[in-house]
Amino acid sequence: MNSPISIEVFEVLHDLLHLFRARLRKSMEAIHPELTFNEVRILMHTGRHPGLTQKELVEHSHTDKAQMARTLAQLQDKGWLERSASASDKRVRCLQLSAQGQALYARLRRLREALAAELLQDCPQPLQAQLLALLEQARDSARRQDHA
């Protein structure tokens, strides 16, 4: 029995993300052997969105609040992350990368860019742009459905 194409889209996305993450995990060891995949996700998102709150990070990652708090404490202990009180609400903690964290973020960003380019090397730039636009359209449509 043939599956509907919409299911196949998600199967291929899953496979591609699995390949990307597997290569990323293998390559991360060369950058920092103790770095976990969840730490990389947090560092990358914080690097792209400096000043975000712990609550925003939990919402983005769909991670348990207690687990997120532990991971953030570990990143802070390792010297990669800083937490400071929000200017508008002292109870809210804003996250930003330390100087060490920014250097690690830059290395991880270059690694991710290289892996993405490697995985998509047989797909010309115009097709990559078209694929990105289609995926963004599908994501935006799904978000609208969630909020309707």
URQUI-V917902 format. One record per backbone hydrogen bond with DSSP energy under -1.0 kcal/mol. CO is the residue of the C=O (numbers start at 1). NH is the residue of the N-H. E is the energy in kcal/mol with one decimal. If there is no record, write none. Layout:
# URQUI-V917902
co & nh & e
CO & NH & E
CO & NH & E
This chain:
# URQUI-V917902
co & nh & e
4 & 8 & -1.7
5 & 9 & -2.3
6 & 10 & -1.3
7 & 11 & -2.1
8 & 12 & -2.7
9 & 13 & -2.4
10 & 14 & -2.5
11 & 15 & -2.4
12 & 16 & -2.8
13 & 17 & -2.7
14 & 18 & -2.4
15 & 19 & -2.3
16 & 20 & -2.4
17 & 21 & -2.9
18 & 22 & -2.5
19 & 23 & -2.2
20 & 24 & -2.3
21 & 25 & -2.9
22 & 26 & -2.0
23 & 27 & -2.3
24 & 28 & -2.3
27 & 30 & -1.0
28 & 32 & -3.0
32 & 35 & -1.6
36 & 40 & -2.0
37 & 41 & -2.3
38 & 42 & -2.2
39 & 43 & -2.9
40 & 44 & -2.9
41 & 45 & -2.2
42 & 46 & -2.6
43 & 47 & -2.4
44 & 48 & -1.7
45 & 49 & -1.5
49 & 52 & -1.6
52 & 95 & -3.1
53 & 57 & -2.1
54 & 58 & -2.3
55 & 59 & -2.4
56 & 60 & -2.3
57 & 61 & -2.5
58 & 62 & -1.7
58 & 63 & -1.0
64 & 68 & -2.6
65 & 69 & -2.5
66 & 70 & -2.1
67 & 71 & -2.5
68 & 72 & -2.9
69 & 73 & -2.1
70 & 74 & -2.2
71 & 75 & -2.5
72 & 76 & -2.3
73 & 77 & -2.7
74 & 78 & -2.0
75 & 80 & -2.4
76 & 79 & -1.3
80 & 98 & -1.5
82 & 96 & -2.1
84 & 94 & -3.9
89 & 92 & -1.9
92 & 86 & -2.7
93 & 54 & -1.1
94 & 84 & -2.3
95 & 51 & -3.3
96 & 82 & -3.2
98 & 102 & -2.7
99 & 103 & -1.9
100 & 104 & -2.2
101 & 105 & -2.9
102 & 106 & -2.3
103 & 107 & -1.8
104 & 108 & -2.7
105 & 109 & -2.9
106 & 110 & -2.1
107 & 111 & -2.1
108 & 112 & -2.8
109 & 113 & -2.5
110 & 114 & -2.4
111 & 115 & -2.6
112 & 116 & -2.6
113 & 117 & -2.4
114 & 118 & -2.3
115 & 119 & -2.5
116 & 120 & -1.8
118 & 121 & -1.1
120 & 123 & -2.1
124 & 128 & -2.1
125 & 129 & -2.7
126 & 130 & -2.0
127 & 131 & -2.9
128 & 132 & -2.6
129 & 133 & -2.3
130 & 134 & -2.3
131 & 135 & -2.6
132 & 136 & -2.7
133 & 137 & -2.2
134 & 138 & -2.3
135 & 139 & -2.7
136 & 140 & -2.9
137 & 141 & -2.2
138 & 142 & -2.3
139 & 143 & -2.5
140 & 144 & -2.2
141 & 145 & -2.1
142 & 146 & -1.9
143 & 147 & -1.6
